[in-house]
Amino acid sequence: MSKSSKPILFLTFLLLIMITVFALVSVGIKLKYEQAVLQKDAVEKQLKSETQRKIKLTAEYQTATAEERIFNIASTELGLIRDIEAPVIITYNSKKVELIEEELKRKYE
């Protein structure tokens, strides 16, 4: 080998090493990307599954708390009946209560 061929061989060898390093880095990046895509798909699948589960639980809750169902169970299984009479409403006059309180205080002093 002559002196002039050594720098060309060195540059060629250096270029081959750089291409190899670049290829290895690009393959590594591609593998990491594919792994991230697979992980993303798995998480999306799990999210979809949990969303469906939430919808199912909401439907079950609405079914369990429906007034008709509660009334049906209360009447058939527990023997309860619905109160038909209107509730009793008690009203009072606060001024009259104050007057009575003052009168009682004077009386028992």
Chimera marker file (.cmm) of the C-alpha trace (Angstrom):
<marker_set name="trace">
<marker id="1" x="0.000" y="0.000" z="0.000" r="1" g="1" b="0" radius="0.5"/>
<marker id="2" x="1.213" y="3.394" z="-0.833" r="1" g="1" b="0" radius="0.5"/>
<marker id="3" x="0.918" y="6.468" z="1.274" r="1" g="1" b="0" radius="0.5"/>
<marker id="4" x="-1.932" y="7.896" z="-0.745" r="1" g="1" b="0" radius="0.5"/>
<marker id="5" x="-4.218" y="4.881" z="-0.223" r="1" g="1" b="0" radius="0.5"/>
<marker id="6" x="-4.072" y="4.985" z="3.616" r="1" g="1" b="0" radius="0.5"/>
<marker id="7" x="-6.237" y="8.107" z="4.057" r="1" g="1" b="0" radius="0.5"/>
<marker id="8" x="-8.786" y="6.747" z="1.582" r="1" g="1" b="0" radius="0.5"/>
<marker id="9" x="-8.959" y="3.425" z="3.457" r="1" g="1" b="0" radius="0.5"/>
<marker id="10" x="-9.257" y="5.265" z="6.764" r="1" g="1" b="0" radius="0.5"/>
<marker id="11" x="-12.078" y="7.476" z="5.459" r="1" g="1" b="0" radius="0.5"/>
<marker id="12" x="-13.845" y="4.452" z="3.952" r="1" g="1" b="0" radius="0.5"/>
<marker id="13" x="-13.547" y="2.540" z="7.218" r="1" g="1" b="0" radius="0.5"/>
<marker id="14" x="-14.779" y="5.568" z="9.186" r="1" g="1" b="0" radius="0.5"/>
<marker id="15" x="-17.693" y="6.008" z="6.783" r="1" g="1" b="0" radius="0.5"/>
<marker id="16" x="-18.635" y="2.321" z="7.159" r="1" g="1" b="0" radius="0.5"/>
<marker id="17" x="-18.533" y="2.640" z="10.962" r="1" g="1" b="0" radius="0.5"/>
<marker id="18" x="-20.726" y="5.763" z="10.846" r="1" g="1" b="0" radius="0.5"/>
<marker id="19" x="-23.249" y="4.061" z="8.541" r="1" g="1" b="0" radius="0.5"/>
<marker id="20" x="-23.319" y="1.011" z="10.844" r="1" g="1" b="0" radius="0.5"/>
<marker id="21" x="-23.852" y="3.211" z="13.931" r="1" g="1" b="0" radius="0.5"/>
<marker id="22" x="-26.571" y="5.163" z="12.118" r="1" g="1" b="0" radius="0.5"/>
<marker id="23" x="-28.311" y="1.926" z="11.045" r="1" g="1" b="0" radius="0.5"/>
<marker id="24" x="-28.147" y="0.510" z="14.582" r="1" g="1" b="0" radius="0.5"/>
<marker id="25" x="-29.503" y="3.735" z="16.084" r="1" g="1" b="0" radius="0.5"/>
<marker id="26" x="-32.343" y="3.901" z="13.564" r="1" g="1" b="0" radius="0.5"/>
<marker id="27" x="-33.258" y="0.233" z="14.216" r="1" g="1" b="0" radius="0.5"/>
<marker id="28" x="-33.190" y="0.910" z="17.971" r="1" g="1" b="0" radius="0.5"/>
<marker id="29" x="-35.428" y="3.955" z="17.579" r="1" g="1" b="0" radius="0.5"/>
<marker id="30" x="-37.803" y="1.980" z="15.343" r="1" g="1" b="0" radius="0.5"/>
<marker id="31" x="-38.051" y="-0.811" z="17.947" r="1" g="1" b="0" radius="0.5"/>
<marker id="32" x="-38.726" y="1.686" z="20.735" r="1" g="1" b="0" radius="0.5"/>
<marker id="33" x="-41.401" y="3.334" z="18.575" r="1" g="1" b="0" radius="0.5"/>
<marker id="34" x="-43.097" y="0.002" z="17.844" r="1" g="1" b="0" radius="0.5"/>
<marker id="35" x="-42.990" y="-0.883" z="21.532" r="1" g="1" b="0" radius="0.5"/>
<marker id="36" x="-44.576" y="2.476" z="22.415" r="1" g="1" b="0" radius="0.5"/>
<marker id="37" x="-47.294" y="1.931" z="19.782" r="1" g="1" b="0" radius="0.5"/>
<marker id="38" x="-48.071" y="-1.530" z="21.192" r="1" g="1" b="0" radius="0.5"/>
<marker id="39" x="-48.215" y="-0.119" z="24.718" r="1" g="1" b="0" radius="0.5"/>
<marker id="40" x="-50.497" y="2.697" z="23.527" r="1" g="1" b="0" radius="0.5"/>
<marker id="41" x="-52.828" y="0.179" z="21.886" r="1" g="1" b="0" radius="0.5"/>
<marker id="42" x="-52.946" y="-1.906" z="25.069" r="1" g="1" b="0" radius="0.5"/>
<marker id="43" x="-53.769" y="1.156" z="27.172" r="1" g="1" b="0" radius="0.5"/>
<marker id="44" x="-56.465" y="2.251" z="24.700" r="1" g="1" b="0" radius="0.5"/>
<marker id="45" x="-57.974" y="-1.243" z="24.827" r="1" g="1" b="0" radius="0.5"/>
<marker id="46" x="-57.973" y="-1.142" z="28.639" r="1" g="1" b="0" radius="0.5"/>
<marker id="47" x="-59.542" y="2.343" z="28.591" r="1" g="1" b="0" radius="0.5"/>
<marker id="48" x="-62.277" y="1.118" z="26.269" r="1" g="1" b="0" radius="0.5"/>
<marker id="49" x="-62.897" y="-1.871" z="28.534" r="1" g="1" b="0" radius="0.5"/>
<marker id="50" x="-63.121" y="0.326" z="31.636" r="1" g="1" b="0" radius="0.5"/>
<marker id="51" x="-65.462" y="2.736" z="29.847" r="1" g="1" b="0" radius="0.5"/>
<marker id="52" x="-67.760" y="-0.152" z="28.918" r="1" g="1" b="0" radius="0.5"/>
<marker id="53" x="-67.621" y="-1.384" z="32.525" r="1" g="1" b="0" radius="0.5"/>
<marker id="54" x="-68.545" y="2.085" z="33.787" r="1" g="1" b="0" radius="0.5"/>
<marker id="55" x="-71.505" y="2.259" z="31.410" r="1" g="1" b="0" radius="0.5"/>
<marker id="56" x="-72.649" y="-1.196" z="32.537" r="1" g="1" b="0" radius="0.5"/>
<marker id="57" x="-72.379" y="-0.235" z="36.220" r="1" g="1" b="0" radius="0.5"/>
<marker id="58" x="-74.295" y="3.000" z="35.592" r="1" g="1" b="0" radius="0.5"/>
<marker id="59" x="-77.083" y="1.035" z="33.911" r="1" g="1" b="0" radius="0.5"/>
<marker id="60" x="-77.188" y="-1.430" z="36.818" r="1" g="1" b="0" radius="0.5"/>
<marker id="61" x="-77.330" y="1.451" z="39.305" r="1" g="1" b="0" radius="0.5"/>
<marker id="62" x="-80.186" y="3.108" z="37.435" r="1" g="1" b="0" radius="0.5"/>
<marker id="63" x="-82.053" y="-0.200" z="37.320" r="1" g="1" b="0" radius="0.5"/>
<marker id="64" x="-81.501" y="-0.819" z="41.041" r="1" g="1" b="0" radius="0.5"/>
<marker id="65" x="-82.593" y="2.667" z="42.086" r="1" g="1" b="0" radius="0.5"/>
<marker id="66" x="-85.659" y="2.929" z="39.848" r="1" g="1" b="0" radius="0.5"/>
<marker id="67" x="-88.720" y="4.001" z="41.842" r="1" g="1" b="0" radius="0.5"/>
<marker id="68" x="-90.924" y="1.293" z="40.330" r="1" g="1" b="0" radius="0.5"/>
<marker id="69" x="-88.496" y="-1.460" z="41.364" r="1" g="1" b="0" radius="0.5"/>
<marker id="70" x="-88.130" y="-0.102" z="44.901" r="1" g="1" b="0" radius="0.5"/>
<marker id="71" x="-91.903" y="0.248" z="45.269" r="1" g="1" b="0" radius="0.5"/>
<marker id="72" x="-92.414" y="-3.278" z="43.933" r="1" g="1" b="0" radius="0.5"/>
<marker id="73" x="-89.896" y="-4.815" z="46.359" r="1" g="1" b="0" radius="0.5"/>
<marker id="74" x="-91.235" y="-2.773" z="49.291" r="1" g="1" b="0" radius="0.5"/>
<marker id="75" x="-94.800" y="-3.862" z="48.664" r="1" g="1" b="0" radius="0.5"/>
<marker id="76" x="-94.240" y="-7.526" z="47.737" r="1" g="1" b="0" radius="0.5"/>
<marker id="77" x="-91.295" y="-8.586" z="49.876" r="1" g="1" b="0" radius="0.5"/>
<marker id="78" x="-91.592" y="-6.250" z="52.850" r="1" g="1" b="0" radius="0.5"/>
<marker id="79" x="-95.348" y="-5.769" z="52.926" r="1" g="1" b="0" radius="0.5"/>
<marker id="80" x="-95.094" y="-1.986" z="53.018" r="1" g="1" b="0" radius="0.5"/>
<marker id="81" x="-97.811" y="0.268" z="51.658" r="1" g="1" b="0" radius="0.5"/>
<marker id="82" x="-97.634" y="3.730" z="50.248" r="1" g="1" b="0" radius="0.5"/>
<marker id="83" x="-98.996" y="6.491" z="52.477" r="1" g="1" b="0" radius="0.5"/>
<marker id="84" x="-102.011" y="7.910" z="50.685" r="1" g="1" b="0" radius="0.5"/>
<marker id="85" x="-102.985" y="10.588" z="53.211" r="1" g="1" b="0" radius="0.5"/>
<marker id="86" x="-101.516" y="14.042" z="52.939" r="1" g="1" b="0" radius="0.5"/>
<marker id="87" x="-98.918" y="14.857" z="55.563" r="1" g="1" b="0" radius="0.5"/>
<marker id="88" x="-99.974" y="16.934" z="58.560" r="1" g="1" b="0" radius="0.5"/>
<marker id="89" x="-98.702" y="20.487" z="58.379" r="1" g="1" b="0" radius="0.5"/>
<marker id="90" x="-98.167" y="22.289" z="61.664" r="1" g="1" b="0" radius="0.5"/>
<marker id="91" x="-97.917" y="26.067" z="61.624" r="1" g="1" b="0" radius="0.5"/>
<marker id="92" x="-97.241" y="28.395" z="64.506" r="1" g="1" b="0" radius="0.5"/>
<marker id="93" x="-96.969" y="32.086" z="65.152" r="1" g="1" b="0" radius="0.5"/>
<marker id="94" x="-93.542" y="32.987" z="66.500" r="1" g="1" b="0" radius="0.5"/>
<marker id="95" x="-94.803" y="36.197" z="68.134" r="1" g="1" b="0" radius="0.5"/>
<marker id="96" x="-97.430" y="34.269" z="70.031" r="1" g="1" b="0" radius="0.5"/>
<marker id="97" x="-94.788" y="31.771" z="71.195" r="1" g="1" b="0" radius="0.5"/>
<marker id="98" x="-92.619" y="34.637" z="72.466" r="1" g="1" b="0" radius="0.5"/>
<marker id="99" x="-95.562" y="36.151" z="74.346" r="1" g="1" b="0" radius="0.5"/>
<marker id="100" x="-96.340" y="32.822" z="76.027" r="1" g="1" b="0" radius="0.5"/>
<marker id="101" x="-92.681" y="32.364" z="76.990" r="1" g="1" b="0" radius="0.5"/>
<marker id="102" x="-92.573" y="35.821" z="78.582" r="1" g="1" b="0" radius="0.5"/>
<marker id="103" x="-95.791" y="35.141" z="80.464" r="1" g="1" b="0" radius="0.5"/>
<marker id="104" x="-94.433" y="31.823" z="81.782" r="1" g="1" b="0" radius="0.5"/>
<marker id="105" x="-91.201" y="33.481" z="82.920" r="1" g="1" b="0" radius="0.5"/>
<marker id="106" x="-93.162" y="36.148" z="84.834" r="1" g="1" b="0" radius="0.5"/>
<marker id="107" x="-95.408" y="33.527" z="86.351" r="1" g="1" b="0" radius="0.5"/>
<marker id="108" x="-92.590" y="31.296" z="87.657" r="1" g="1" b="0" radius="0.5"/>
<marker id="109" x="-90.216" y="34.015" z="88.838" r="1" g="1" b="0" radius="0.5"/>
<link id1="1" id2="2" r="1" g="1" b="0" radius="0.2"/>
<link id1="2" id2="3" r="1" g="1" b="0" radius="0.2"/>
<link id1="3" id2="4" r="1" g="1" b="0" radius="0.2"/>
<link id1="4" id2="5" r="1" g="1" b="0" radius="0.2"/>
<link id1="5" id2="6" r="1" g="1" b="0" radius="0.2"/>
<link id1="6" id2="7" r="1" g="1" b="0" radius="0.2"/>
<link id1="7" id2="8" r="1" g="1" b="0" radius="0.2"/>
<link id1="8" id2="9" r="1" g="1" b="0" radius="0.2"/>
<link id1="9" id2="10" r="1" g="1" b="0" radius="0.2"/>
<link id1="10" id2="11" r="1" g="1" b="0" radius="0.2"/>
<link id1="11" id2="12" r="1" g="1" b="0" radius="0.2"/>
<link id1="12" id2="13" r="1" g="1" b="0" radius="0.2"/>
<link id1="13" id2="14" r="1" g="1" b="0" radius="0.2"/>
<link id1="14" id2="15" r="1" g="1" b="0" radius="0.2"/>
<link id1="15" id2="16" r="1" g="1" b="0" radius="0.2"/>
<link id1="16" id2="17" r="1" g="1" b="0" radius="0.2"/>
<link id1="17" id2="18" r="1" g="1" b="0" radius="0.2"/>
<link id1="18" id2="19" r="1" g="1" b="0" radius="0.2"/>
<link id1="19" id2="20" r="1" g="1" b="0" radius="0.2"/>
<link id1="20" id2="21" r="1" g="1" b="0" radius="0.2"/>
<link id1="21" id2="22" r="1" g="1" b="0" radius="0.2"/>
<link id1="22" id2="23" r="1" g="1" b="0" radius="0.2"/>
<link id1="23" id2="24" r="1" g="1" b="0" radius="0.2"/>
<link id1="24" id2="25" r="1" g="1" b="0" radius="0.2"/>
<link id1="25" id2="26" r="1" g="1" b="0" radius="0.2"/>
<link id1="26" id2="27" r="1" g="1" b="0" radius="0.2"/>
<link id1="27" id2="28" r="1" g="1" b="0" radius="0.2"/>
<link id1="28" id2="29" r="1" g="1" b="0" radius="0.2"/>
<link id1="29" id2="30" r="1" g="1" b="0" radius="0.2"/>
<link id1="30" id2="31" r="1" g="1" b="0" radius="0.2"/>
<link id1="31" id2="32" r="1" g="1" b="0" radius="0.2"/>
<link id1="32" id2="33" r="1" g="1" b="0" radius="0.2"/>
<link id1="33" id2="34" r="1" g="1" b="0" radius="0.2"/>
<link id1="34" id2="35" r="1" g="1" b="0" radius="0.2"/>
<link id1="35" id2="36" r="1" g="1" b="0" radius="0.2"/>
<link id1="36" id2="37" r="1" g="1" b="0" radius="0.2"/>
<link id1="37" id2="38" r="1" g="1" b="0" radius="0.2"/>
<link id1="38" id2="39" r="1" g="1" b="0" radius="0.2"/>
<link id1="39" id2="40" r="1" g="1" b="0" radius="0.2"/>
<link id1="40" id2="41" r="1" g="1" b="0" radius="0.2"/>
<link id1="41" id2="42" r="1" g="1" b="0" radius="0.2"/>
<link id1="42" id2="43" r="1" g="1" b="0" radius="0.2"/>
<link id1="43" id2="44" r="1" g="1" b="0" radius="0.2"/>
<link id1="44" id2="45" r="1" g="1" b="0" radius="0.2"/>
<link id1="45" id2="46" r="1" g="1" b="0" radius="0.2"/>
<link id1="46" id2="47" r="1" g="1" b="0" radius="0.2"/>
<link id1="47" id2="48" r="1" g="1" b="0" radius="0.2"/>
<link id1="48" id2="49" r="1" g="1" b="0" radius="0.2"/>
<link id1="49" id2="50" r="1" g="1" b="0" radius="0.2"/>
<link id1="50" id2="51" r="1" g="1" b="0" radius="0.2"/>
<link id1="51" id2="52" r="1" g="1" b="0" radius="0.2"/>
<link id1="52" id2="53" r="1" g="1" b="0" radius="0.2"/>
<link id1="53" id2="54" r="1" g="1" b="0" radius="0.2"/>
<link id1="54" id2="55" r="1" g="1" b="0" radius="0.2"/>
<link id1="55" id2="56" r="1" g="1" b="0" radius="0.2"/>
<link id1="56" id2="57" r="1" g="1" b="0" radius="0.2"/>
<link id1="57" id2="58" r="1" g="1" b="0" radius="0.2"/>
<link id1="58" id2="59" r="1" g="1" b="0" radius="0.2"/>
<link id1="59" id2="60" r="1" g="1" b="0" radius="0.2"/>
<link id1="60" id2="61" r="1" g="1" b="0" radius="0.2"/>
<link id1="61" id2="62" r="1" g="1" b="0" radius="0.2"/>
<link id1="62" id2="63" r="1" g="1" b="0" radius="0.2"/>
<link id1="63" id2="64" r="1" g="1" b="0" radius="0.2"/>
<link id1="64" id2="65" r="1" g="1" b="0" radius="0.2"/>
<link id1="65" id2="66" r="1" g="1" b="0" radius="0.2"/>
<link id1="66" id2="67" r="1" g="1" b="0" radius="0.2"/>
<link id1="67" id2="68" r="1" g="1" b="0" radius="0.2"/>
<link id1="68" id2="69" r="1" g="1" b="0" radius="0.2"/>
<link id1="69" id2="70" r="1" g="1" b="0" radius="0.2"/>
<link id1="70" id2="71" r="1" g="1" b="0" radius="0.2"/>
<link id1="71" id2="72" r="1" g="1" b="0" radius="0.2"/>
<link id1="72" id2="73" r="1" g="1" b="0" radius="0.2"/>
<link id1="73" id2="74" r="1" g="1" b="0" radius="0.2"/>
<link id1="74" id2="75" r="1" g="1" b="0" radius="0.2"/>
<link id1="75" id2="76" r="1" g="1" b="0" radius="0.2"/>
<link id1="76" id2="77" r="1" g="1" b="0" radius="0.2"/>
<link id1="77" id2="78" r="1" g="1" b="0" radius="0.2"/>
<link id1="78" id2="79" r="1" g="1" b="0" radius="0.2"/>
<link id1="79" id2="80" r="1" g="1" b="0" radius="0.2"/>
<link id1="80" id2="81" r="1" g="1" b="0" radius="0.2"/>
<link id1="81" id2="82" r="1" g="1" b="0" radius="0.2"/>
<link id1="82" id2="83" r="1" g="1" b="0" radius="0.2"/>
<link id1="83" id2="84" r="1" g="1" b="0" radius="0.2"/>
<link id1="84" id2="85" r="1" g="1" b="0" radius="0.2"/>
<link id1="85" id2="86" r="1" g="1" b="0" radius="0.2"/>
<link id1="86" id2="87" r="1" g="1" b="0" radius="0.2"/>
<link id1="87" id2="88" r="1" g="1" b="0" radius="0.2"/>
<link id1="88" id2="89" r="1" g="1" b="0" radius="0.2"/>
<link id1="89" id2="90" r="1" g="1" b="0" radius="0.2"/>
<link id1="90" id2="91" r="1" g="1" b="0" radius="0.2"/>
<link id1="91" id2="92" r="1" g="1" b="0" radius="0.2"/>
<link id1="92" id2="93" r="1" g="1" b="0" radius="0.2"/>
<link id1="93" id2="94" r="1" g="1" b="0" radius="0.2"/>
<link id1="94" id2="95" r="1" g="1" b="0" radius="0.2"/>
<link id1="95" id2="96" r="1" g="1" b="0" radius="0.2"/>
<link id1="96" id2="97" r="1" g="1" b="0" radius="0.2"/>
<link id1="97" id2="98" r="1" g="1" b="0" radius="0.2"/>
<link id1="98" id2="99" r="1" g="1" b="0" radius="0.2"/>
<link id1="99" id2="100" r="1" g="1" b="0" radius="0.2"/>
<link id1="100" id2="101" r="1" g="1" b="0" radius="0.2"/>
<link id1="101" id2="102" r="1" g="1" b="0" radius="0.2"/>
<link id1="102" id2="103" r="1" g="1" b="0" radius="0.2"/>
<link id1="103" id2="104" r="1" g="1" b="0" radius="0.2"/>
<link id1="104" id2="105" r="1" g="1" b="0" radius="0.2"/>
<link id1="105" id2="106" r="1" g="1" b="0" radius="0.2"/>
<link id1="106" id2="107" r="1" g="1" b="0" radius="0.2"/>
<link id1="107" id2="108" r="1" g="1" b="0" radius="0.2"/>
<link id1="108" id2="109" r="1" g="1" b="0" radius="0.2"/>
</marker_set>
